[in-house]
C-alpha cells in the first residue's frame, strides 16, 4: 500500500508541475499555435464543470478527470519546444518553491480559485439576465 500511495503522490506532484508548465508555455512566443490551443483546451476543460463522461456513471465518471486530463497535460508538455519548455519549467519550479510548498495547500488554492471563478461567472450571468 505504501508504494501505491507514493506513486499517487508523485503523479499528483507531476500533475501540479505540468499545469503550471502549460500555463506558462501558452503565452510564450516559441510555443506553436496548436500546442497553445491544446494546452488552453485542457486547462479550460479542467476548470469547467462540464464532463465528457458524467460523474454519476460509476467508475467511468471519474475517468476523464483522473486519466484524460493528466494525460493531455503530459502530452502537451512532452511536445513543447525545448526553449519554451525549459523556460516554463523554470518559472513553474520558482512558483512552486516560493508559494506552493505543500501539495494539499496547492489543491486548496486551486479549489478556491475555481469556486471564486464560477461564483463570479454565475453572478455575472445573474446580473445580465435579471437586470
Secondary structure, DSSP 8 states (H G I E B T S, - for coil): -HHHHHHHHHHHHHHHHHHHHHHHHHT-TTS-HHHHHHHHHHHHHHH-S--SS-TTSTTGGGHIIIIIHHHHHHHHHHHS-HHHHHHHHHHHHHHHHHH--SHHHHHHHHHHHHHHHHHHHHHHHHHHHH-
